[in-house]
Amino acid sequence: MNSASLHIRHYRPEDRESLLSIKCSVFKGIVLDNERRRFQWEIDENPIKLADIPVAFVLQAGDDVAGYFAFVPYRVQIGRQIVGGCTGIDLCLLDRFRGSGASHQFIQSWMAPGFCAFPFATALGSAATHLLKAAGAESLGGRLETIAYAYFVDHVHPPWKELPAHSVTGIQEFGREYDDLWDRIREHHRLILVKDALYMNWRYRDYPFEKPTLLAARDPCGTLSGIAVVQVDREFGRVYLCELLTEPGNSPARRGLLRASVDVARSSGEKFFYYSTRDAEQVDDVLETGFEPLPGPVPTFMARVNFTPSEGPVRVQDWHTSLGDGDQLFNIGEPGKERRA
Ligand SMILES: CC(C)(COP(=O)(O)OP(=O)(O)OC[C@H]1O[C@@H](n2cnc3c(N)ncnc32)[C@H](O)[C@@H]1OP(=O)(O)O)[C@@H](O)C(=O)NCCC(=O)NCCS
């Protein structure tokens, strides 16, 4: 390899097919048509456009593209302010261009203050974890923090004690009523991806492969009190509770949603229902529903905060994570994928 001929540049629209073909040759078992569809959803159909953030960093080797690192844009609430952030995805280099230091440069440029306020990544392998740590990112979870819970459908579960006080029904999309709820929920958070209706409809209603189930809880007066999103993964035989959003202290809404989510998981025919939360306030309701803590290590979230809001510093530790954040679940239900579990 002649490393002198390598340089990193920003993505151009004509790069798309080369990038997807590199991705398919580097990550085994993925399907080009699915990659095309997902890229269209992640980038073209993403309602968030951040002018300063390129679609990807591209490693150019003479006339060839040698690898890339792509970015999905988000809005993030840090303190009380809404700023731009992005998750880094698809870090990959063709074999013959590895070992040049390009992967460190990709990650460091993305993490650098000035690129975006909140660079974050999920579902990290060991190489990416190493590279992000070297660039100053912090991990959440791991052995110090229990953030994973499982509901094993086949275990014996005692019946729930009382009927939930909030009723739960399926919905097709998120509307203005949900935005009112989101405005109340976000008051309680210092670091969270913006999950208003614009985001939720893109992330879940418009997800291009197997559609998740959207659930809404209502209090006895009929006011929306919480939402949940459940995604079934047939390929790996799992079900994920991707989102569980209520105002803090609203245990009746949360319990109603957790129980309705378990019903969705049970009726899916899969045996393993997975949830992750870093919010201690949720834990009693999660356990009461029949979930069990799963011991670490599960560091599936890494980030750096490059922005100080006017009311004072915010730390990565303040991040209210959820399984639906970032690209952790971006491949569920792709056509042509064999069942593995
Ligand atoms: C990940 C990838 C982009 C790294 O690029 P690279 O040019 O191979 O990186 P290098 O060999 O220069 O290694 C960079 C650093 O990462 C470390 N590293 C590389 N692979 C690693 C692994 N599997 N686990 C832990 N650390 C790893 C190296 O030891 C090196 O450390 P140092 O420079 O701090 O001493 C490349 O290996 C790749 O395309 N892999 C396949 C796709 C992939 O797995 N992407 C990551 C998705 S999570």
The ligand as an SDF file (V2000), in Angstrom:
LIG
                    3D

 48 50  0  0  0  0  0  0  0  0999 V2000
  -12.1860   -1.1840   11.9440 C   0  0  0  0  0  0  0  0  0  0  0  0
  -11.2130   -0.7620   10.8330 C   0  0  0  0  0  0  0  0  0  0  0  0
  -11.7930    0.4020   10.0480 C   0  0  0  0  0  0  0  0  0  0  0  0
   -9.9420   -0.3100   11.5370 C   0  0  0  0  0  0  0  0  0  0  0  0
   -9.0530    0.1770   10.5570 O   0  0  0  0  0  0  0  0  0  0  0  0
   -7.5410   -0.3250   10.4910 P   0  0  0  0  0  0  0  0  0  0  0  0
   -6.7950    0.4120    9.4600 O   0  0  0  0  0  0  0  0  0  0  0  0
   -7.6140   -1.8070   10.3690 O   0  0  0  0  0  0  0  0  0  0  0  0
   -7.0090    0.0640   11.8580 O   0  0  0  0  0  0  0  0  0  0  0  0
   -5.5740   -0.2380   12.4120 P   0  0  0  0  0  0  0  0  0  0  0  0
   -5.1220   -1.6320   12.0600 O   0  0  0  0  0  0  0  0  0  0  0  0
   -4.6930    0.8910   12.0050 O   0  0  0  0  0  0  0  0  0  0  0  0
   -5.8930   -0.2110   13.9350 O   0  0  0  0  0  0  0  0  0  0  0  0
   -6.2140    0.9930   14.5650 C   0  0  0  0  0  0  0  0  0  0  0  0
   -6.2150    0.7070   16.0500 C   0  0  0  0  0  0  0  0  0  0  0  0
   -7.3410   -0.1200   16.3350 O   0  0  0  0  0  0  0  0  0  0  0  0
   -6.9180   -1.3220   16.9870 C   0  0  0  0  0  0  0  0  0  0  0  0
   -7.7400   -2.4130   16.5070 N   0  0  0  0  0  0  0  0  0  0  0  0
   -7.9100   -2.7990   15.2280 C   0  0  0  0  0  0  0  0  0  0  0  0
   -8.7390   -3.8660   15.2050 N   0  0  0  0  0  0  0  0  0  0  0  0
   -9.1020   -4.1090   16.4920 C   0  0  0  0  0  0  0  0  0  0  0  0
   -9.9520   -5.0630   17.1060 C   0  0  0  0  0  0  0  0  0  0  0  0
  -10.6190   -5.9700   16.3860 N   0  0  0  0  0  0  0  0  0  0  0  0
  -10.1060   -4.9940   18.4390 N   0  0  0  0  0  0  0  0  0  0  0  0
   -9.4490   -4.0650   19.1930 C   0  0  0  0  0  0  0  0  0  0  0  0
   -8.6440   -3.1370   18.6420 N   0  0  0  0  0  0  0  0  0  0  0  0
   -8.4640   -3.1690   17.3220 C   0  0  0  0  0  0  0  0  0  0  0  0
   -5.4740   -1.4990   16.5570 C   0  0  0  0  0  0  0  0  0  0  0  0
   -4.7660   -2.2800   17.5180 O   0  0  0  0  0  0  0  0  0  0  0  0
   -4.9810   -0.0740   16.4870 C   0  0  0  0  0  0  0  0  0  0  0  0
   -4.6560    0.3760   17.7620 O   0  0  0  0  0  0  0  0  0  0  0  0
   -3.5920    1.5510   18.0270 P   0  0  0  0  0  0  0  0  0  0  0  0
   -3.3800    2.2840   16.7270 O   0  0  0  0  0  0  0  0  0  0  0  0
   -4.2290    2.4090   19.0610 O   0  0  0  0  0  0  0  0  0  0  0  0
   -2.3730    0.8570   18.4960 O   0  0  0  0  0  0  0  0  0  0  0  0
  -10.9040   -1.9290    9.8660 C   0  0  0  0  0  0  0  0  0  0  0  0
  -10.2460   -2.9520   10.5640 O   0  0  0  0  0  0  0  0  0  0  0  0
  -12.1360   -2.5030    9.2190 C   0  0  0  0  0  0  0  0  0  0  0  0
  -12.6110   -2.0070    8.1930 O   0  0  0  0  0  0  0  0  0  0  0  0
  -12.6920   -3.5980    9.7860 N   0  0  0  0  0  0  0  0  0  0  0  0
  -13.8890   -4.2560    9.2780 C   0  0  0  0  0  0  0  0  0  0  0  0
  -15.1480   -3.4390    9.5540 C   0  0  0  0  0  0  0  0  0  0  0  0
  -15.3680   -3.2260   11.0300 C   0  0  0  0  0  0  0  0  0  0  0  0
  -15.2360   -4.1270   11.8400 O   0  0  0  0  0  0  0  0  0  0  0  0
  -15.7420   -1.9810   11.3860 N   0  0  0  0  0  0  0  0  0  0  0  0
  -15.9920   -1.5820   12.7390 C   0  0  0  0  0  0  0  0  0  0  0  0
  -17.4220   -1.7630   13.0590 C   0  0  0  0  0  0  0  0  0  0  0  0
  -17.6490   -1.7550   14.8280 S   0  0  0  0  0  0  0  0  0  0  0  0
  1  2  1  0
  2  3  1  0
  2  4  1  0
  2 36  1  0
  4  5  1  0
  5  6  1  0
  6  7  2  0
  6  8  1  0
  6  9  1  0
  9 10  1  0
 10 11  2  0
 10 12  1  0
 10 13  1  0
 13 14  1  0
 14 15  1  0
 15 16  1  0
 15 30  1  0
 16 17  1  0
 17 18  1  0
 17 28  1  0
 18 19  1  0
 18 27  1  0
 19 20  2  0
 20 21  1  0
 21 22  1  0
 21 27  2  0
 22 23  1  0
 22 24  2  0
 24 25  1  0
 25 26  2  0
 26 27  1  0
 28 29  1  0
 28 30  1  0
 30 31  1  0
 31 32  1  0
 32 33  2  0
 32 34  1  0
 32 35  1  0
 36 37  1  0
 36 38  1  0
 38 39  2  0
 38 40  1  0
 40 41  1  0
 41 42  1  0
 42 43  1  0
 43 44  2  0
 43 45  1  0
 45 46  1  0
 46 47  1  0
 47 48  1  0
M  END
$$$$
